[in-house]
């Protein structure tokens, strides 16, 4: 699951980079919306969060097309990297030391205020899906425990311009999960506030 998420992140970054063009102009059916500045970025990201109230760390990345120094359109994904054991009473095989394996990702949309200032505000939202299952390293016969879910994760961040090609962000997100059906886990257990940390590399002009 985590390998699929990592691959999808790199594919997203690669495909979006092809849209980065300087001083292009375009009109749309919704009005005279001109694209006078176009760039792109991607990078690693972390979510320090909780599952059932216990600490949980997620690591992943994202990529986006950056339009008019304001709008971001892209995608990203995250995988659970901290160990989260399944309680004995919830294990499908009590004799095995099982843990939860979880990942999620989707489309990301963002808006940046005063992008040229050293410190500025960035807001975004991730809309997509994910999956969670009971897992045991080296065994692959627990697929019946896997369930998929819908995820909606809005966030607000402070962003710092470190260099012309690099930015760092820190903020707060809320992961809202709906539709999970894995033994021992409910939607409310997976929904949580997160401390969001990330780096962006690319063109921001």
C-alpha positions in Angstrom: 0.0 0.0 0.0 2.8 2.4 0.9 4.7 1.6 -2.3 1.6 2.4 -4.3 1.2 5.8 -2.5 4.9 6.7 -3.1 4.6 5.8 -6.8 1.4 7.9 -7.2 3.1 10.9 -5.6 6.1 10.8 -8.1 3.7 10.3 -11.0 1.7 13.3 -9.9 4.7 15.5 -9.5 6.1 14.5 -12.9 2.8 15.0 -14.8 2.1 18.4 -13.2 5.6 19.7 -13.9 4.7 19.6 -17.6 2.2 22.4 -17.1 4.7 24.9 -15.7 5.0 27.7 -18.2 5.9 31.3 -17.8 3.7 34.3 -18.8 1.0 32.1 -20.5 -2.5 33.6 -20.9 -5.8 31.7 -21.1 -9.5 32.6 -21.1 -12.1 30.3 -19.7 -15.9 29.9 -20.0 -16.2 31.3 -16.5 -14.8 34.7 -17.4 -11.6 36.5 -18.3 -9.3 34.5 -16.1 -5.8 35.0 -17.3 -2.9 32.8 -16.3 -0.1 35.4 -16.2 2.2 33.3 -14.0 2.6 29.6 -13.9 4.9 27.3 -12.0 5.0 24.1 -10.1 6.4 22.5 -7.0 6.6 19.2 -5.1 8.2 17.8 -2.0 8.0 15.7 1.1 5.3 16.2 3.8 4.6 14.8 7.3 1.5 14.6 9.4 2.0 14.2 13.2 -1.4 13.0 14.2 -3.4 10.4 16.3 -5.3 7.2 15.9 -7.7 6.4 18.8 -6.0 9.1 20.7 -2.5 7.6 20.4 0.4 9.2 18.5 0.6 8.3 14.8 3.0 9.7 12.2 2.3 9.8 8.5 4.9 10.5 5.8 4.3 11.2 2.1 4.5 14.0 -0.4 2.7 16.0 -3.0 3.0 18.0 -6.2 1.0 20.9 -7.6 0.6 23.3 -10.5 1.0 26.9 -9.0 -1.1 29.5 -10.9 -0.8 33.3 -10.6 1.2 32.9 -7.4 -2.1 32.1 -5.6 -3.8 28.9 -6.8 -2.5 25.3 -6.3 -3.9 22.3 -8.1 -2.3 18.9 -7.6 -2.3 15.7 -5.5 -0.6 13.9 -2.7 -0.6 10.9 -0.5 0.5 9.8 3.0 1.3 6.4 4.6 1.4 5.5 8.3 5.1 5.1 9.3 4.7 4.7 13.1 3.9 1.3 14.5 0.3 1.0 15.8 -0.5 -2.4 17.2 -3.9 -4.1 17.0 -5.4 -4.8 20.4 -5.5 -8.5 21.2 -9.3 -8.5 21.4 -9.5 -7.1 17.9 -7.0 -9.3 16.1 -8.3 -11.7 13.5 -5.6 -14.1 14.8 -4.9 -13.5 18.6 -1.7 -15.6 18.3 -0.1 -13.0 15.9 1.4 -9.7 16.8 -0.6 -7.6 14.3 -0.4 -3.9 13.5 -2.5 -1.5 11.4 -1.2 -0.5 8.0 -2.9 2.7 6.7 -2.5 5.1 3.8 -4.5 7.8 2.0 -4.3 10.4 -0.7 -6.1 12.3 -3.3 -6.5 15.7 -5.1 -5.2 18.8 -3.4 -6.4 22.3 -3.9 -4.8 25.4 -2.3 -4.7 29.1 -2.1 -1.7 31.2 -1.1 -1.9 34.8 0.3 0.9 37.3 -0.5 3.2 34.6 -1.9 6.2 37.0 -2.4 6.4 37.9 1.3 8.9 36.0 3.4 6.2 34.6 5.7 2.7 34.2 4.4 -0.5 32.1 4.7 -1.4 29.1 2.7 -4.6 27.1 2.9 -5.4 23.8 1.2 -7.7 20.8 1.2 -7.2 17.2 0.3 -10.1 15.2 -1.1 -9.7 11.5 -1.8 -9.6 8.1 -0.2 -7.5 5.6 1.6 -7.4 2.2 3.1 -6.5 0.5 6.4 -5.9 -3.2 7.3 -4.5 -5.5 9.9 -1.0 -6.5 8.8 1.8 -8.8 9.8 5.2 -8.4 8.3 6.0 -11.2 5.9 2.4 -12.6 5.6 -0.2 -11.6 3.0 -3.3 -13.5 4.1 -5.0 -10.6 5.9 -6.5 -8.9 2.9 -10.0 -9.6 4.2 -9.5 -7.1 6.9 -8.7 -4.2 4.6 -11.4 -1.5 4.1 -11.4 1.6 2.0 -12.6 5.0 3.2 -13.3 8.6 2.0 -11.0 11.3 3.4 -11.5 15.1 3.5 -8.5 17.0 5.0 -8.6 20.9 5.1 -5.6 22.8 6.5 -4.1 26.2 7.2 -0.3 26.8 7.2 2.3 29.4 7.7 4.8 29.3 4.8 8.4 30.6 4.8 10.3 31.5 1.6 13.7 30.0 2.3 15.1 30.4 -1.3 13.6 31.3 -4.7 13.2 27.5 -5.3 12.4 26.3 -1.8 9.7 26.9 0.8 8.9 25.4 4.2 5.5 25.1 5.8 4.0 24.3 9.2 0.4 24.3 10.1 -2.7 22.4 11.3 -5.0 20.0 9.3 -8.0 18.0 10.2 -8.4 14.5 8.7 -12.1 13.5 8.4 -12.5 9.8 7.6 -15.8 8.1 6.5 -16.5 4.6 5.5 -13.8 2.5 7.2 -14.8 -1.1 8.2 -11.7 -2.8 9.5 -12.0 -4.8 12.8 -11.1 -2.7 15.8 -11.2 0.7 14.0 -14.0 3.2 13.5 -14.2 6.4 11.5 -14.0 8.5 14.6 -10.7 6.7 15.6 -9.1 7.7 12.3 -10.4 11.3 12.2 -8.0 13.6 13.9 -6.1 17.0 14.0 -2.6 16.9 12.7 0.5 19.0 12.9 1.5 19.4 9.2 5.1 19.9 8.2 6.4 20.1 4.6 9.0 21.3 2.1 8.3 22.7 -1.4 10.8 22.7 -4.2 10.1 24.2 -7.6 9.2 27.4 -9.4 7.0 29.9 -7.6 7.1 32.8 -10.1 
